[in-house]
Amino acid sequence: MAEEESGALRVLALGAHPDDIEAGCGGTLIKYARAGHKVFLMVLTEGEQGAPSGIRRGEQEEAGTLLSAEKIYWGPYRDTEVPLGRELIHQIEQVLTDVNPHVIFVHYHDDTHQDHRHLSTATVTASRYTKNVLFFEGPTTQAFSPTVFVDIELVMEEKVAALMAHASQVKKTNIEDMTIVDITRSTAHFRGIQCRVKNAEGFVPLRLLMDTVGLP
């Protein structure tokens, strides 16, 4: 394929709701795109529990542009009703067939939101033939202990801009006087300290073939 001949990789990030991907691995995706790789997104719901679906879909489209995403694949599910089972696995497999990704990013399985848990579990099965699969964290992730890190200091403000595109969600954290941007900056600092840089995103690998991930 042309991408393989040019050295470009295909990177797929999956999130249950609009803004999940930006919070979890937005900086890493921006770095991939800047390096000439192809970024694709799959978002399972339009997040209508957080705001009208038309608003959140538009916000995700704007954020996708800021991430330089080639395409957003939308799932058919309602917010909070993502099922765990064969149907979801098949939906993910269809996108994997279309994208044929070299690298996949998805929610970590230990999470207080059922949509995140179900997507993570289904992706493990659907991605069984993909060499590189990494789990990202979000505000509702639990017991997350990353062993792979990406320095996002040079793209931190671009990550924040992609999060800010989800304007209807920025203040919905249930933590007094903290926005999603505040939480994201704090997380980036903490993960950065763990890997001896200023700002980082952390990941837990399901599989990681180091000579194929292509990140500078």
C-alpha positions, 0 to 999 in steps of 0.5 A: 500500500502507498502508506507502507511504501512511504513509511506512514502508519495507520493509527486507530483510536477508539472511544466510547464518547466524544472527548474520550480520545482527546483526553486519553491519547490526543497528544500522541495522535497529534504527534503521529499526524505531525510525523506523517502518519494516518490517524483514524477515530472510532467513536461509539456514541454521540454522547447524548447523555452529556448534551444533545447529540447534534452538539456533541457530534459537531464538537467531535468533528471539530476536535477530529480536525484538530487531531488531523484525523483522516476519518471518524467512524461513528458507532450506532449506539446510545450513550450508556447503552454500549453492549458487550457481546458479538455485535460490538466486536463485529462493529469494531472488526468492520472498522479494523478491516477498513483501516487495517491499523498498525497501532490501536489505542482504546480505553483501559478495562478497569473503569467506572463507566460501563461503555468504556469497559465494554469497548475495551473488552470487545477491542481485545477480541476484535484486535487479536491480529493487530500487533500493537494495542495500547490502553489509555486512561481517562477521568473515570479510569481506575487502578491504571499503572502505565509502563509506556509513555509518550512525551507530549510537551511540544503538543500539550497546547494542541491537545488542550485545544482539541479538548476545548473543542468539546465546549459542552463538556469542559466543566462537567467533571463533578469536581468543584472548580476543576475543568476537564482541562485542569484534570488533563493538565494534572494527569499529563504532569503526573505521568510526565514526572513518572517518565522524567519529562514535563508532560506525558501520556501513559499507556498500558500495552496489551501488545507492543512491538517496539520496532513497528510503532513508528513514533519519533 
